[in-house]
Amino acid sequence: MKALIVGADRLGNIPETLVNHGISDYIHWTGRKKGMRRLEIPNEVDMVIVFYDFIEHNITEIVKQKAKQSKIPCIFSRRACSDLSKRLNDCKECNLCTITNN
């Protein structure tokens, strides 16, 4: 499974948390620059993860709308492994994507 991560300058231990939930590959956008508003969500992405505490507010709304239009699951989390893990566990229950726990 591949995710688009939007927000946060550095990911720290986040990649390890992603692997624990079956997300083996990711694309990372920092979400701090206005030019990112024009970027399109890549076709190969299975879900979008937005770290809302490290992102420009307008990009949050734009990414949310683009994910909705593309019918890609989108979750919002703080940039903390514990919060991300909780959100991914909650997302697993919706059955819109193939998140698993290892």
N, CA, C and O atoms as a GROMACS GRO file, in nm:
protein
  408
    1MET      N    1   0.085  -0.118   0.000
    1MET     CA    2   0.000   0.000   0.000
    1MET      C    3   0.089   0.124   0.000
    1MET      O    4   0.194   0.126   0.064
    2LYS      N    5   0.047   0.226  -0.072
    2LYS     CA    6   0.124   0.350  -0.084
    2LYS      C    7   0.041   0.467  -0.035
    2LYS      O    8  -0.077   0.479  -0.067
    3ALA      N    9   0.104   0.554   0.044
    3ALA     CA   10   0.034   0.669   0.101
    3ALA      C   11   0.101   0.799   0.059
    3ALA      O   12   0.221   0.804   0.035
    4LEU      N   13   0.021   0.902   0.050
    4LEU     CA   14   0.071   1.038   0.033
    4LEU      C   15   0.064   1.103   0.171
    4LEU      O   16  -0.043   1.110   0.231
    5ILE      N   17   0.178   1.149   0.220
    5ILE     CA   18   0.183   1.216   0.349
    5ILE      C   19   0.200   1.365   0.323
    5ILE      O   20   0.293   1.406   0.254
    6VAL      N   21   0.110   1.445   0.378
    6VAL     CA   22   0.114   1.589   0.359
    6VAL      C   23   0.130   1.655   0.495
    6VAL      O   24   0.048   1.634   0.585
    7GLY      N   25   0.235   1.733   0.510
    7GLY     CA   26   0.262   1.801   0.635
    7GLY      C   27   0.385   1.745   0.702
    7GLY      O   28   0.428   1.633   0.673
    8ALA      N   29   0.442   1.823   0.792
    8ALA     CA   30   0.561   1.787   0.871
    8ALA      C   31   0.688   1.802   0.787
    8ALA      O   32   0.697   1.751   0.675
    9ASP      N   33   0.783   1.871   0.842
    9ASP     CA   34   0.911   1.889   0.774
    9ASP      C   35   0.994   1.762   0.782
    9ASP      O   36   1.060   1.723   0.686
   10ARG      N   37   0.990   1.698   0.899
   10ARG     CA   38   1.063   1.573   0.921
   10ARG      C   39   0.964   1.467   0.969
   10ARG      O   40   0.870   1.498   1.041
   11LEU      N   41   0.986   1.344   0.928
   11LEU     CA   42   0.893   1.237   0.964
   11LEU      C   43   0.935   1.160   1.089
   11LEU      O   44   0.851   1.096   1.153
   12GLY      N   45   1.060   1.164   1.125
   12GLY     CA   46   1.105   1.095   1.246
   12GLY      C   47   1.073   0.946   1.241
   12GLY      O   48   1.119   0.876   1.151
   13ASN      N   49   0.995   0.897   1.338
   13ASN     CA   50   0.960   0.755   1.347
   13ASN      C   51   0.832   0.720   1.271
   13ASN      O   52   0.788   0.605   1.276
   14ILE      N   53   0.774   0.814   1.203
   14ILE     CA   54   0.648   0.791   1.130
   14ILE      C   55   0.659   0.675   1.030
   14ILE      O   56   0.568   0.593   1.024
   15PRO      N   57   0.767   0.664   0.951
   15PRO     CA   58   0.775   0.551   0.855
   15PRO      C   59   0.762   0.414   0.924
   15PRO      O   60   0.703   0.323   0.867
   16GLU      N   61   0.816   0.400   1.041
   16GLU     CA   62   0.804   0.272   1.115
   16GLU      C   63   0.658   0.244   1.150
   16GLU      O   64   0.612   0.131   1.138
   17THR      N   65   0.586   0.346   1.192
   17THR     CA   66   0.444   0.331   1.223
   17THR      C   67   0.366   0.293   1.098
   17THR      O   68   0.276   0.209   1.104
   18LEU      N   69   0.400   0.354   0.985
   18LEU     CA   70   0.333   0.321   0.859
   18LEU      C   71   0.354   0.174   0.822
   18LEU      O   72   0.258   0.106   0.785
   19VAL      N   73   0.476   0.126   0.834
   19VAL     CA   74   0.506  -0.014   0.802
   19VAL      C   75   0.427  -0.108   0.893
   19VAL      O   76   0.378  -0.211   0.849
   20ASN      N   77   0.414  -0.071   1.020
   20ASN     CA   78   0.338  -0.154   1.115
   20ASN      C   79   0.190  -0.164   1.077
   20ASN      O   80   0.120  -0.254   1.123
   21HIS      N   81   0.144  -0.072   0.994
   21HIS     CA   82   0.004  -0.072   0.950
   21HIS      C   83  -0.010  -0.110   0.804
   21HIS      O   84  -0.114  -0.086   0.742
   22GLY      N   85   0.093  -0.170   0.748
   22GLY     CA   86   0.083  -0.221   0.611
   22GLY      C   87   0.109  -0.121   0.500
   22GLY      O   88   0.082  -0.149   0.384
   23ILE      N   89   0.161  -0.005   0.535
   23ILE     CA   90   0.192   0.097   0.435
   23ILE      C   91   0.342   0.091   0.410
   23ILE      O   92   0.422   0.141   0.489
   24SER      N   93   0.379   0.029   0.300
   24SER     CA   94   0.520   0.001   0.274
   24SER      C   95   0.591   0.112   0.196
   24SER      O   96   0.714   0.118   0.195
   25ASP      N   97   0.516   0.199   0.132
   25ASP     CA   98   0.575   0.304   0.051
   25ASP      C   99   0.497   0.434   0.072
   25ASP      O  100   0.377   0.431   0.099
   26TYR      N  101   0.566   0.546   0.060
   26TYR     CA  102   0.497   0.675   0.078
   26TYR      C  103   0.566   0.784  -0.002
   26TYR      O  104   0.684   0.774  -0.038
   27ILE      N  105   0.488   0.888  -0.030
   27ILE     CA  106   0.536   1.011  -0.090
   27ILE      C  107   0.513   1.119   0.015
   27ILE      O  108   0.407   1.123   0.077
   28HIS      N  109   0.612   1.206   0.036
   28HIS     CA  110   0.599   1.307   0.141
   28HIS      C  111   0.604   1.448   0.082
   28HIS      O  112   0.699   1.486   0.014
   29TRP      N  113   0.499   1.526   0.110
   29TRP     CA  114   0.496   1.668   0.078
   29TRP      C  115   0.498   1.743   0.210
   29TRP      O  116   0.419   1.711   0.299
   30THR      N  117   0.585   1.843   0.225
   30THR     CA  118   0.591   1.916   0.351
   30THR      C  119   0.466   2.000   0.375
   30THR      O  120   0.427   2.020   0.490
   31GLY      N  121   0.403   2.049   0.269
   31GLY     CA  122   0.278   2.125   0.285
   31GLY      C  123   0.296   2.266   0.336
   31GLY      O  124   0.200   2.326   0.383
   32ARG      N  125   0.415   2.319   0.328
   32ARG     CA  126   0.441   2.452   0.381
   32ARG      C  127   0.445   2.561   0.273
   32ARG      O  128   0.434   2.680   0.304
   33LYS      N  129   0.461   2.521   0.148
   33LYS     CA  130   0.477   2.620   0.041
   33LYS      C  131   0.349   2.636  -0.039
   33LYS      O  132   0.279   2.538  -0.065
   34LYS      N  133   0.319   2.758  -0.077
   34LYS     CA  134   0.197   2.786  -0.152
   34LYS      C  135   0.192   2.712  -0.285
   34LYS      O  136   0.083   2.678  -0.332
   35GLY      N  137   0.306   2.686  -0.346
   35GLY     CA  138   0.311   2.616  -0.474
   35GLY      C  139   0.255   2.475  -0.465
   35GLY      O  140   0.216   2.417  -0.566
   36MET      N  141   0.251   2.419  -0.348
   36MET     CA  142   0.199   2.283  -0.329
   36MET      C  143   0.048   2.276  -0.350
   36MET      O  144  -0.007   2.168  -0.366
   37ARG      N  145  -0.017   2.390  -0.349
   37ARG     CA  146  -0.162   2.392  -0.371
   37ARG      C  147  -0.198   2.340  -0.510
   37ARG      O  148  -0.307   2.288  -0.531
   38ARG      N  149  -0.104   2.354  -0.604
   38ARG     CA  150  -0.131   2.314  -0.742
   38ARG      C  151  -0.094   2.168  -0.770
   38ARG      O  152  -0.127   2.116  -0.877
   39LEU      N  153  -0.028   2.101  -0.678
   39LEU     CA  154   0.012   1.962  -0.700
   39LEU      C  155  -0.110   1.871  -0.702
   39LEU      O  156  -0.208   1.894  -0.630
   40GLU      N  157  -0.103   1.769  -0.783
   40GLU     CA  158  -0.211   1.672  -0.793
   40GLU      C  159  -0.172   1.545  -0.716
   40GLU      O  160  -0.054   1.509  -0.712
   41ILE      N  161  -0.269   1.480  -0.658
   41ILE     CA  162  -0.244   1.355  -0.588
   41ILE      C  163  -0.207   1.249  -0.692
   41ILE      O  164  -0.283   1.227  -0.786
   42PRO      N  165  -0.092   1.184  -0.675
   42PRO     CA  166  -0.050   1.082  -0.773
   42PRO      C  167  -0.150   0.967  -0.781
   42PRO      O  168  -0.213   0.930  -0.682
   43ASN      N  169  -0.164   0.910  -0.900
   43ASN     CA  170  -0.260   0.802  -0.922
   43ASN      C  171  -0.230   0.676  -0.843
   43ASN      O  172  -0.321   0.602  -0.808
   44GLU      N  173  -0.102   0.650  -0.814
   44GLU     CA  174  -0.065   0.526  -0.746
   44GLU      C  175  -0.087   0.529  -0.594
   44GLU      O  176  -0.058   0.431  -0.526
   45VAL      N  177  -0.138   0.640  -0.543
   45VAL     CA  178  -0.159   0.654  -0.399
   45VAL      C  179  -0.288   0.585  -0.356
   45VAL      O  180  -0.393   0.602  -0.420
   46ASP      N  181  -0.281   0.506  -0.248
   46ASP     CA  182  -0.398   0.435  -0.196
   46ASP      C  183  -0.469   0.512  -0.085
   46ASP      O  184  -0.588   0.490  -0.060
   47MET      N  185  -0.396   0.601  -0.018
   47MET     CA  186  -0.458   0.683   0.086
   47MET      C  187  -0.375   0.808   0.108
   47MET      O  188  -0.258   0.814   0.070
   48VAL      N  189  -0.438   0.908   0.170
   48VAL     CA  190  -0.372   1.034   0.201
   48VAL      C  191  -0.372   1.051   0.352
   48VAL      O  192  -0.474   1.032   0.418
   49ILE      N  193  -0.256   1.088   0.407
   49ILE     CA  194  -0.244   1.117   0.549
   49ILE      C  195  -0.201   1.263   0.561
   49ILE      O  196  -0.099   1.302   0.505
   50VAL      N  197  -0.279   1.343   0.634
   50VAL     CA  198  -0.249   1.485   0.652
   50VAL      C  199  -0.213   1.510   0.797
   50VAL      O  200  -0.292   1.481   0.887
   51PHE      N  201  -0.092   1.563   0.820
   51PHE     CA  202  -0.052   1.605   0.954
   51PHE      C  203  -0.093   1.750   0.970
   51PHE      O  204  -0.025   1.841   0.923
   52TYR      N  205  -0.206   1.771   1.036
   52TYR     CA  206  -0.266   1.904   1.039
   52TYR      C  207  -0.196   2.003   1.130
   52TYR      O  208  -0.225   2.122   1.122
   53ASP      N  209  -0.105   1.958   1.214
   53ASP     CA  210  -0.035   2.054   1.300
   53ASP      C  211   0.091   2.111   1.235
   53ASP      O  212   0.156   2.198   1.292
   54PHE      N  213   0.127   2.062   1.116
   54PHE     CA  214   0.244   2.112   1.045
   54PHE      C  215   0.213   2.135   0.898
   54PHE      O  216   0.278   2.078   0.810
   55ILE      N  217   0.112   2.218   0.870
   55ILE     CA  218   0.072   2.238   0.731
   55ILE      C  219   0.001   2.373   0.718
   55ILE      O  220  -0.059   2.423   0.813
   56GLU      N  221   0.010   2.431   0.600
   56GLU     CA  222  -0.065   2.553   0.571
   56GLU      C  223  -0.214   2.517   0.563
   56GLU      O  224  -0.250   2.418   0.498
   57HIS      N  225  -0.299   2.594   0.627
   57HIS     CA  226  -0.441   2.562   0.637
   57HIS      C  227  -0.508   2.542   0.500
   57HIS      O  228  -0.586   2.448   0.483
   58ASN      N  229  -0.479   2.628   0.406
   58ASN     CA  230  -0.542   2.617   0.274
   58ASN      C  231  -0.506   2.486   0.204
   58ASN      O  232  -0.589   2.428   0.134
   59ILE      N  233  -0.384   2.439   0.224
   59ILE     CA  234  -0.344   2.312   0.162
   59ILE      C  235  -0.424   2.198   0.221
   59ILE      O  236  -0.457   2.102   0.151
   60THR      N  237  -0.456   2.206   0.349
   60THR     CA  238  -0.539   2.103   0.413
   60THR      C  239  -0.672   2.089   0.340
   60THR      O  240  -0.714   1.978   0.307
   61GLU      N  241  -0.737   2.200   0.316
   61GLU     CA  242  -0.867   2.198   0.248
   61GLU      C  243  -0.855   2.149   0.104
   61GLU      O  244  -0.939   2.072   0.056
   62ILE      N  245  -0.752   2.194   0.035
   62ILE     CA  246  -0.732   2.154  -0.106
   62ILE      C  247  -0.707   2.004  -0.115
   62ILE      O  248  -0.766   1.936  -0.200
   63VAL      N  249  -0.620   1.951  -0.030
   63VAL     CA  250  -0.589   1.807  -0.032
   63VAL      C  251  -0.715   1.727   0.002
   63VAL      O  252  -0.741   1.623  -0.059
   64LYS      N  253  -0.791   1.774   0.098
   64LYS     CA  254  -0.915   1.705   0.137
   64LYS      C  255  -1.010   1.695   0.017
   64LYS      O  256  -1.067   1.589  -0.009
   65GLN      N  257  -1.028   1.806  -0.054
   65GLN     CA  258  -1.118   1.807  -0.170
   65GLN      C  259  -1.066   1.717  -0.283
   65GLN      O  260  -1.143   1.644  -0.344
   66LYS      N  261  -0.936   1.723  -0.309
   66LYS     CA  262  -0.878   1.641  -0.416
   66LYS      C  263  -0.889   1.493  -0.383
   66LYS      O  264  -0.917   1.412  -0.472
   67ALA      N  265  -0.868   1.456  -0.257
   67ALA     CA  266  -0.881   1.316  -0.217
   67ALA      C  267  -1.026   1.271  -0.231
   67ALA      O  268  -1.052   1.160  -0.277
   68LYS      N  269  -1.118   1.357  -0.193
   68LYS     CA  270  -1.260   1.324  -0.204
   68LYS      C  271  -1.301   1.304  -0.350
   68LYS      O  272  -1.373   1.210  -0.382
   69GLN      N  273  -1.255   1.392  -0.438
   69GLN     CA  274  -1.287   1.382  -0.580
   69GLN      C  275  -1.230   1.254  -0.640
   69GLN      O  276  -1.290   1.194  -0.729
   70SER      N  277  -1.112   1.214  -0.592
   70SER     CA  278  -1.046   1.093  -0.644
   70SER      C  279  -1.091   0.967  -0.570
   70SER      O  280  -1.046   0.857  -0.603
   71LYS      N  281  -1.180   0.983  -0.471
   71LYS     CA  282  -1.229   0.871  -0.390
   71LYS      C  283  -1.115   0.795  -0.323
   71LYS      O  284  -1.113   0.672  -0.320
   72ILE      N  285  -1.021   0.871  -0.269
   72ILE     CA  286  -0.907   0.816  -0.196
   72ILE      C  287  -0.930   0.843  -0.048
   72ILE      O  288  -0.958   0.957  -0.011
   73PRO      N  289  -0.919   0.741   0.038
   73PRO     CA  290  -0.936   0.764   0.182
   73PRO      C  291  -0.834   0.867   0.232
   73PRO      O  292  -0.718   0.865   0.191
   74CYS      N  293  -0.880   0.955   0.320
   74CYS     CA  294  -0.795   1.061   0.372
   74CYS      C  295  -0.812   1.066   0.523
   74CYS      O  296  -0.924   1.074   0.573
   75ILE      N  297  -0.700   1.062   0.595
   75ILE     CA  298  -0.708   1.074   0.740
   75ILE      C  299  -0.629   1.196   0.785
   75ILE      O  300  -0.533   1.237   0.720
   76PHE      N  301  -0.670   1.251   0.898
   76PHE     CA  302  -0.605   1.369   0.955
   76PHE      C  303  -0.552   1.332   1.092
   76PHE      O  304  -0.622   1.274   1.174
   77SER      N  305  -0.426   1.366   1.116
   77SER     CA  306  -0.359   1.326   1.238
   77SER      C  307  -0.262   1.434   1.281
   77SER      O  308  -0.217   1.515   1.200
   78ARG      N  309  -0.229   1.435   1.410
   78ARG     CA  310  -0.116   1.515   1.456
   78ARG      C  311   0.010   1.440   1.417
   78ARG      O  312   0.005   1.320   1.390
   79ARG      N  313   0.124   1.507   1.415
   79ARG     CA  314   0.249   1.439   1.381
   79ARG      C  315   0.307   1.373   1.505
   79ARG      O  316   0.408   1.416   1.560
   80ALA      N  317   0.240   1.270   1.547
   80ALA     CA  318   0.284   1.190   1.661
   80ALA      C  319   0.249   1.045   1.628
   80ALA      O  320   0.139   1.016   1.581
   81CYS      N  321   0.343   0.956   1.652
   81CYS     CA  322   0.320   0.815   1.618
   81CYS      C  323   0.196   0.759   1.687
   81CYS      O  324   0.121   0.681   1.628
   82SER      N  325   0.173   0.799   1.812
   82SER     CA  326   0.057   0.747   1.886
   82SER      C  327  -0.074   0.792   1.822
   82SER      O  328  -0.167   0.712   1.809
   83ASP      N  329  -0.083   0.919   1.783
   83ASP     CA  330  -0.206   0.968   1.721
   83ASP      C  331  -0.224   0.906   1.582
   83ASP      O  332  -0.335   0.868   1.545
   84LEU      N  333  -0.117   0.896   1.506
   84LEU     CA  334  -0.125   0.836   1.373
   84LEU      C  335  -0.170   0.690   1.383
   84LEU      O  336  -0.254   0.646   1.305
   85SER      N  337  -0.115   0.617   1.477
   85SER     CA  338  -0.152   0.477   1.495
   85SER      C  339  -0.300   0.463   1.528
   85SER      O  340  -0.368   0.376   1.474
   86LYS      N  341  -0.350   0.551   1.616
   86LYS     CA  342  -0.492   0.548   1.651
   86LYS      C  343  -0.578   0.577   1.528
   86LYS      O  344  -0.678   0.509   1.504
   87ARG      N  345  -0.540   0.678   1.451
   87ARG     CA  346  -0.618   0.715   1.332
   87ARG      C  347  -0.616   0.603   1.228
   87ARG      O  348  -0.718   0.575   1.164
   88LEU      N  349  -0.501   0.538   1.210
   88LEU     CA  350  -0.492   0.428   1.115
   88LEU      C  351  -0.575   0.308   1.161
   88LEU      O  352  -0.636   0.239   1.080
   89ASN      N  353  -0.577   0.284   1.291
   89ASN     CA  354  -0.662   0.176   1.344
   89ASN      C  355  -0.810   0.208   1.320
   89ASN      O  356  -0.887   0.119   1.283
   90ASP      N  357  -0.848   0.333   1.341
   90ASP     CA  358  -0.987   0.374   1.315
   90ASP      C  359  -1.020   0.360   1.167
   90ASP      O  360  -1.129   0.318   1.130
   91CYS      N  361  -0.924   0.397   1.082
   91CYS     CA  362  -0.944   0.390   0.936
   91CYS      C  363  -0.960   0.246   0.890
   91CYS      O  364  -1.035   0.218   0.797
   92LYS      N  365  -0.891   0.156   0.955
   92LYS     CA  366  -0.897   0.014   0.918
   92LYS      C  367  -1.039  -0.040   0.926
   92LYS      O  368  -1.076  -0.130   0.851
   93GLU      N  369  -1.118   0.015   1.016
   93GLU     CA  370  -1.256  -0.030   1.037
   93GLU      C  371  -1.350   0.010   0.923
   93GLU      O  372  -1.456  -0.051   0.906
   94CYS      N  373  -1.314   0.112   0.845
   94CYS     CA  374  -1.405   0.162   0.741
   94CYS      C  375  -1.403   0.076   0.615
   94CYS      O  376  -1.496   0.085   0.534
   95ASN      N  377  -1.300  -0.006   0.596
   95ASN     CA  378  -1.289  -0.097   0.482
   95ASN      C  379  -1.280  -0.028   0.345
   95ASN      O  380  -1.311  -0.091   0.244
   96LEU      N  381  -1.239   0.097   0.340
   96LEU     CA  382  -1.222   0.164   0.212
   96LEU      C  383  -1.083   0.140   0.153
   96LEU      O  384  -1.062   0.163   0.034
   97CYS      N  385  -0.989   0.094   0.235
   97CYS     CA  386  -0.856   0.067   0.186
   97CYS      C  387  -0.804  -0.062   0.249
   97CYS      O  388  -0.877  -0.129   0.322
   98THR      N  389  -0.682  -0.096   0.222
   98THR     CA  390  -0.630  -0.226   0.266
   98THR      C  391  -0.532  -0.214   0.382
   98THR      O  392  -0.428  -0.280   0.381
   99ILE      N  393  -0.563  -0.132   0.479
   99ILE     CA  394  -0.475  -0.117   0.595
   99ILE      C  395  -0.478  -0.246   0.677
   99ILE      O  396  -0.584  -0.303   0.703
  100THR      N  397  -0.360  -0.289   0.718
  100THR     CA  398  -0.351  -0.406   0.805
  100THR      C  399  -0.255  -0.376   0.919
  100THR      O  400  -0.170  -0.288   0.909
  101ASN      N  401  -0.269  -0.450   1.025
  101ASN     CA  402  -0.173  -0.442   1.136
  101ASN      C  403  -0.079  -0.560   1.125
  101ASN      O  404  -0.124  -0.674   1.110
  102ASN      N  405   0.051  -0.534   1.134
  102ASN     CA  406   0.149  -0.643   1.132
  102ASN      C  407   0.178  -0.689   1.272
  102ASN      O  408   0.259  -0.780   1.291
   0.00000   0.00000   0.00000
